[in-house]
Each structure stands twice: as structure tokens, then as C-alpha cells.
Amino acid sequence: MREHEESITLLGNNNVKYSSDYNPEVLETFENKHPGNDYFVKFNCPEFTSLCPITGQPDFATITISYVPAEKMVESKSLKLYLFSFRNHGDFHEDCVNIIMKDLIKLMDPKYIEVWGKFTPRGGISIDPYCNYGKPGTKWEDVAFDRMTHHDMYPEKIDNR
């Protein structure tokens, strides 16, 4: 058995429980085999749901997570289960993306990470919060600042989502 396989318990497990409450403890990592290389890993979750903290109504979004790994990487099935755990979690859109980013920073200590939520409209307005982080004292701190200050300068075409 490889070293990283010992820490991964969800991948291939058919008896996985889907948490109905916010659960960052489900997240798992594995070793990055290329920590000397800078490269992006991107996840798209087009079926993210959470609850409005005021009305309790569901909010739907595509969550995009892009990160440059350091020593650890997030295991994708655990990420899926983690994102699913927001299903009954009541928080504003902006809070959800920041919570996701902070949980992944705590988990992996990446060089760089960004999280973007593209929520479907409610009341005729869509909200698309974006947050990012670059490891302090590295070039990635500068990248984070640059991407934030130039974020969304050219908004995408919206086709009623």
C-alpha cells in the first residue's frame, strides 16, 4: 500500500455517509508528488446548494475552486462530500465561498487558492462572490493581490444561467 493511500478512506468506499450538516472534517488529503512544480488544480461543482440564512430557501450555484498545491492536495471525493454538506447550511453566498476557501487553506496550506461562487438569481439578481489567498511572503501573495485587483474586468456573457 502506498503512503498516501493510508490516509484516503472515502475513495472507493461504497458505504460513505452524506452529511446533512456542514462538515469540514470529511475533507482528506494526499501527498503532492510534484511540490516543486507550480500548477493549477481546478474543481467545478455545478450542483452546489446551501440555504438562505434568513428565509431557509435553497440557493444554487456553481462553485469553482482553483489552487496551486504545495505538499498536500485535496482528495476529490472528500471535497464532493464536503461541498454536499452545505446543503442544509444556512449562510450568505459571500460567507459560503470564504468558508470553503478558509477550510481548504487549513487543510492543505496551498501556495495559492481562489474560490468563485456563481449563484443563480433570486429576486432577479445573481450574486457571484470571489475570494482568493496567496501564501504570505511568497510570490503567490503578489499573484493573489494582482488577481483580486483585476478580477472580473471582463465579465462573462450571462445567458440567464
C-alpha positions as CSV (number, residue, x, y, z in Angstrom):
1,M,0.0,0.0,0.0
2,R,1.3,3.4,-0.9
3,E,1.8,6.0,1.8
4,H,-1.0,8.4,0.6
5,E,-3.5,5.5,0.3
6,E,-3.4,5.0,4.1
7,S,-4.9,8.5,4.7
8,I,-7.6,8.2,2.0
9,T,-10.7,6.4,3.4
10,L,-13.5,7.7,1.2
11,L,-12.3,6.9,-2.4
12,G,-13.8,3.6,-3.5
13,N,-15.7,3.2,-0.2
14,N,-19.3,2.2,-1.1
15,N,-20.6,2.8,2.5
16,V,-20.0,6.6,2.6
17,K,-22.5,8.7,4.5
18,Y,-23.6,12.0,3.1
19,S,-23.5,14.5,6.0
20,S,-26.6,16.7,6.1
21,D,-24.9,19.4,8.1
22,Y,-21.7,21.4,7.4
23,N,-18.8,19.0,7.9
24,P,-15.2,20.1,7.2
25,E,-13.9,17.0,9.0
26,V,-14.8,14.9,5.9
27,L,-12.0,16.5,3.9
28,E,-9.0,14.3,3.2
29,T,-5.6,15.0,1.6
30,F,-2.9,13.1,-0.3
31,E,0.7,13.9,-1.0
32,N,1.5,16.1,-3.9
33,K,4.1,14.2,-6.0
34,H,5.2,17.4,-7.7
35,P,5.6,20.0,-5.0
36,G,8.4,21.7,-6.9
37,N,6.2,22.4,-9.8
38,D,3.7,25.3,-9.8
39,Y,0.5,24.1,-11.4
40,F,-3.2,24.8,-11.0
41,V,-5.8,22.2,-10.0
42,K,-9.4,23.2,-10.8
43,F,-12.6,21.9,-9.5
44,N,-16.1,22.8,-10.8
45,C,-19.1,22.0,-8.7
46,P,-22.2,22.9,-10.8
47,E,-24.7,21.5,-8.3
48,F,-23.7,23.3,-5.1
49,T,-26.6,24.1,-2.8
50,S,-26.9,25.9,0.5
51,L,-29.7,27.7,2.4
52,C,-30.5,31.3,2.8
53,P,-29.9,32.1,6.5
54,I,-33.0,34.3,6.6
55,T,-35.7,32.5,4.6
56,G,-34.3,29.0,4.7
57,Q,-34.9,28.7,0.9
58,P,-32.3,26.9,-1.2
59,D,-29.6,28.7,-3.1
60,F,-28.0,27.1,-6.1
61,A,-24.5,27.8,-7.5
62,T,-21.6,26.6,-9.5
63,I,-18.6,26.7,-7.2
64,T,-15.2,26.9,-8.9
65,I,-12.1,26.1,-6.8
66,S,-8.6,26.6,-8.3
67,Y,-5.4,26.1,-6.3
68,V,-1.7,25.7,-6.6
69,P,-0.8,22.9,-4.3
70,A,2.2,22.8,-2.0
71,E,2.8,19.5,-0.1
72,K,-0.8,18.3,0.2
73,M,-3.7,18.0,-2.2
74,V,-7.4,17.6,-1.5
75,E,-8.9,14.3,-2.4
76,S,-11.9,14.9,-4.8
77,K,-14.4,12.5,-3.3
78,S,-13.9,14.1,0.1
79,L,-14.3,17.5,-1.5
80,K,-17.6,16.4,-3.1
81,L,-18.9,15.2,0.3
82,Y,-17.7,18.4,2.0
83,L,-19.5,20.6,-0.6
84,F,-22.6,18.4,-0.2
85,S,-22.5,19.1,3.5
86,F,-23.5,22.7,2.8
87,R,-27.0,21.5,1.6
88,N,-28.6,22.3,4.9
89,H,-26.2,25.0,5.9
90,G,-27.6,28.5,6.2
91,D,-25.2,31.2,5.2
92,F,-25.0,34.1,2.8
93,H,-23.3,33.4,-0.6
94,E,-20.3,35.5,0.4
95,D,-19.8,33.5,3.6
96,C,-20.0,30.2,1.8
97,V,-17.2,30.9,-0.6
98,N,-15.0,32.3,2.2
99,I,-15.7,29.4,4.5
100,I,-14.8,27.0,1.7
101,M,-11.5,28.8,1.0
102,K,-10.5,29.0,4.7
103,D,-11.3,25.3,5.2
104,L,-9.1,24.3,2.3
105,I,-6.3,26.6,3.4
106,K,-6.4,25.0,6.8
107,L,-6.5,21.5,5.2
108,M,-3.8,21.9,2.6
109,D,-1.7,25.1,3.2
110,P,-1.7,25.7,-0.6
111,K,0.6,28.1,-2.4
112,Y,-2.4,29.9,-3.9
113,I,-6.2,29.3,-3.9
114,E,-9.3,31.0,-5.2
115,V,-13.0,30.2,-4.8
116,W,-15.7,31.7,-7.0
117,G,-19.4,31.1,-6.5
118,K,-21.8,31.8,-9.4
119,F,-25.2,31.7,-7.8
120,T,-28.4,31.5,-9.7
121,P,-30.6,34.6,-9.5
122,R,-33.1,35.2,-6.6
123,G,-35.3,38.1,-6.8
124,G,-33.9,39.0,-10.2
125,I,-30.3,39.4,-9.0
126,S,-27.4,36.9,-9.1
127,I,-24.5,37.2,-6.7
128,D,-21.0,35.9,-7.7
129,P,-18.6,36.2,-4.8
130,Y,-14.9,35.7,-5.3
131,C,-12.1,35.3,-2.8
132,N,-8.5,34.3,-3.0
133,Y,-5.3,33.8,-1.0
134,G,-1.6,33.7,-1.7
135,K,0.8,32.2,0.8
136,P,2.3,35.2,2.7
137,G,5.9,36.0,2.0
138,T,5.9,34.2,-1.4
139,K,5.3,35.3,-5.0
140,W,1.8,33.8,-4.6
141,E,0.9,36.7,-2.2
142,D,1.6,39.1,-5.1
143,V,-0.4,36.9,-7.5
144,A,-3.4,36.9,-5.2
145,F,-3.3,40.7,-4.9
146,D,-3.0,41.1,-8.7
147,R,-5.8,38.6,-9.5
148,M,-8.1,40.4,-6.9
149,T,-7.4,43.9,-8.3
150,H,-8.0,42.7,-11.9
151,H,-10.8,40.2,-11.1
152,D,-13.7,40.1,-13.4
153,M,-12.7,43.1,-15.5
154,Y,-14.3,41.3,-18.5
155,P,-17.5,39.8,-17.1
156,E,-18.7,36.7,-18.8
157,K,-21.8,36.7,-21.0
158,I,-24.8,35.8,-19.0
159,D,-27.4,33.6,-20.7
160,N,-30.0,33.6,-17.9
161,R,-27.8,30.9,-16.2
